[in-house]
Amino acid sequence: MREVQEILNNRRTIYRFTSEDVSDLDLETGFLAANNAPCHKLTFPWKFYVVGKETRKKLLPAVVSLARDKAAKKKEDDVQMAEERAISKIMDVPRMIVVTSKLSRNDLFREKEDYAATVCSLHNLVLSLWDLGIGSQWSTGAITRDERTYSVLEIDSTKERIIGFLKVGYPEIVPTNEKKNPNEFKFYLP
Ligand SMILES: Cc1cc2nc3c(=O)[nH]c(=O)nc-3n(C[C@H](O)[C@H](O)[C@H](O)COP(=O)(O)O)c2cc1C
């Protein structure tokens, strides 16, 4: 088993996956770690929806219309290619997990703390999967915020907020990106 520090420091967002599927057993290992994230007042505000291809297909009309809007705004010539790219981002990833956090409209501090806890939970899942050699990409693209997505997934947007889609699979390429020097953000006060 790889050391925890190594997992923390080597994890990278994965944008290209192999076609190999990720087993339910491995996902369950990740969900156990997700469930052990800290959460103030033990609200357990997170939910994870593992979205299969049949359901993903139902998202495509919204995916295509958002891709068209974006291409028009950016004055892209090849709208068809933009649409195909957007479809591929949803359909060609081995696993797609929609992550939501509980809303508390009458207590915005609670809602903020719950969002923080859900992020901890999501990242526990990400790190647990990374330990198993499985990569992921957190996405907050327009489709994650579109009301049509809530409708397809039957998520009540007055009770839960989608905080992102997590695309999951075995890495084809692990990007190397520059990180800040810790000296830029740490300050020891006397
Ligand atoms: C809240 C959040 C939202 C993100 N949304 C996207 C996204 O919509 N599309 C994307 O390609 N990457 C997204 N990412 C991944 C970041 O781009 C990535 O974490 C960043 O480039 C640093 O790379 P690393 O994760 O490999 O350290 C998101 C990350 C976070 C934390």
The ligand as an ORCA input file, in Angstrom:
! r2SCAN-3c Opt
* xyz 0 1
  C     -14.107     23.140     -7.135
  C     -13.349     22.585     -8.326
  C     -13.938     22.618     -9.572
  C     -13.274     22.108    -10.688
  N     -13.890     22.154    -11.909
  C     -13.239     21.702    -12.994
  C     -13.866     21.753    -14.267
  O     -15.024     22.175    -14.410
  N     -13.171     21.320    -15.330
  C     -11.904     20.826    -15.204
  O     -11.305     20.453    -16.212
  N     -11.279     20.751    -14.005
  C     -11.920     21.173    -12.899
  N     -11.315     21.101    -11.666
  C      -9.961     20.510    -11.555
  C      -8.916     21.617    -11.455
  O      -8.771     22.236    -12.708
  C      -7.589     20.996    -10.977
  O      -7.776     20.569     -9.647
  C      -6.458     22.001    -11.046
  O      -6.081     22.227    -12.367
  C      -5.241     21.535    -10.257
  O      -4.778     20.308    -10.755
  P      -4.627     19.006     -9.845
  O      -6.005     18.614     -9.374
  O      -4.034     17.979    -10.743
  O      -3.750     19.343     -8.682
  C     -11.963     21.572    -10.545
  C     -11.381     21.540     -9.264
  C     -12.059     22.030     -8.163
  C     -11.407     21.980     -6.798
*
